Amino acid sequence: MKKILTFIAALMLCFGLQAAEKKTIRISTNDIDLILQTSPANRLYQVYFGEKLSSSADFSKFDWKVKPGSDGSYGERGHEAYACSGTEDSFEPALAITHADGNLTTYLYYKSVQQKAVNGGTETIIRLADDQYADEVTLHYVAYQKENVIKTWSEIKHNEKKPVTLWRYASGIFYLNASKYYLTNYHSDWAREGQPATQQLQFGKKIIDTKLGTRAAEQSEPFFELGIDGPARENEGTVMLGTVNWTGNFSCTFEVDNVNCLRVIPGINPYASDYILKAGETFKTPEFVFTMSNNGTSQASRNLHDWARKYQLWNGEGTRMTLLNNWENTGFDFNQESLAQLMKDAKDLGVEMFLLDDGWFGNKYPRKNDHAGLGDWEPTHTKLPGGIPALVKAAQNAGVKFGLWIEPEMVNPKSELYEKHHDWVIEQPNRKTYYYRNQLVLDLSNPEVQNYVFSIVDKLMTQNPNITYFKWDCNSPITNIFSPYEKEKQGNLYIDYVRGLYKVLDRIHNKYPKLEMMLCSGGGARCDYAALKYFGELWPSDDTDPYERLYIQWSMSKFFPVKALAAHVTNWNKNTSVKFRTDVASMCKLGFDIDLKTMSPDDYKYTQGAVANWRRLQDVILNGEQYRLISPYEGNHMAVNYVSQDKQKAVVFAYDLHPRFQEPLLNVRLQGLDPNKTYTVKEINLMPGKASTLDCDGQQYTGDFLMKVGLNILTANEGTSHVLELQ
Ligand code: GLA
């Protein structure tokens, strides 16, 4: 046998067929290694993904092949860095192309690699190409060492004689080898966002995806938590958190194959999206962002929070404004005078901004309810005779900033825009139209429509440069899918829509870099990482019942820094105290959307104090490290603490939801403090005239004691809350 092999090798040498030298590509952070290697045939395989390896001495010993079955089978099958359809691997591919001649197979060969320093990390760029077709794929991986976050995307382009059709175009593909895998995905509905569901992944596929187009995350969130070897736990075990940066149809496929290897394939959902790509054009996938931790989800979340604040979130390291919104208070029923009064109320409450919600626009078809007006972004003269300038002036007089609600991607059939530009609307030409909230979606694949949507913000800003904030809403999914603009390329619409949206947002961003925006989508139907680039805040849910919020905020904080999560005090669930509602909202970016006149004098006074406390502590809450201490999913209480980056300060929030009779009340053990520092504990957000009932109030403790013994702050009283400031 040995003789035969030597003979073959000699023969190969004679004919210049020497196997290409094995190339190793290492993509690593402080704690993670992702290692790729070329095979003798010069194809690229993932040979390792997991905890960082301490030495590269053994890297030559990696085996690119899938471990053979007992009969030595599987041939040339390995974990290809960007698996393609039609190769030896018959599991889910990352890429599938119908070439100009109808061929469905793609084989990618390694061409080159480049590694360079980028802001905060190292980018690895790998070029792969087909040997039979003029198709090329470039894989990008940016590894952020300190935050242990890797972001990856791919670029597909070709030079074939005719357009090709892409039907799989993942952002990347990752293979895990472990005994067991547990996926926690988050499903949603209106007012029920971020509901976790955990299951063991076994042979076959589990796909989390959406087909809603615009309100993409209404039913399924674009992020996941993966427990490796066991279900994900808060502070122990190996866990991967990942999210697809795409404000549209995403998909994440988890497939366990015949040898118990799990492949994770994140990207755009190819549903109804066979994408026609012309020669010379580049198809860039969305980014997939992920982290891994060997100390459970808590650490993984902090990795994402730190990374997002530094590299993804709009003004991630800046401050946020507290605000008073009028939606839950007035609905559509307001006028210039009542708004001017609310602005004064906002000032008196102590918040920095007044936000005018829906119902300020439309003249031929005034927006009196949600049946008309979307598309006509002129203030309703009868309601607001002085227009936006008078409102901006009133805000200035009151001493608050002014923010405005818009829903610029939408149109009501009852609008002048619809009458003038029917061809700008996504709607079936030959079927009966159905409506979601009485509205339709504008066709943002069309550059003319992009110009129009940009002009809505541009015009408002040109005429009123003192608008400081927009609440950008999106209350309908894409319905009646058909684009007059895309013509025979209807499969491109879902994708070109999102790209069109980003073009508009980029223009706004470039022209008004300081303009702050919140992204809302009938609640939290658009909470995704791509949006963070343009929006300083996301609205996680219309559900502001504080009990429900504790669950929603718990889930959302696994992925998003609380700086990006707006939380408003409202009159949802009036059975709870104003204090409880405010303390719950104070865990995120605090705001109010409530008729302040419904509050008792004591509640109002309490609220003013809570706003002042929040503003004073915003640096700890929004820029500190978050530690989730007690999960509402595991009992009748919830607790979280935030620690400033220098560990000098901390804020603790503890809530009693629905405690059981004589339930044992355990101490809340804090996390993330400096064990050697001494902290003074002070209860804040107390009702006027009430002293703290907690034994720990005013006491000093070492960080060590607070973390090992903890504080007795839970109670058996339904709907109570305690906020502690530690110095
Ligand atoms: C959506 C939002 C609400 C409010 C209304 C206005 O439902 O989630 O906060 O802005 O639209 O129509």
Boltz pocket constraint, residues with backbone or C-beta under 6 A from the ligand:
constraints:
  - pocket:
      binder: B
      contacts: [[A, 327], [A, 357], [A, 358], [A, 370], [A, 405], [A, 473], [A, 475], [A, 520], [A, 521], [A, 522], [A, 523], [A, 542]]
      max_distance: 6.0
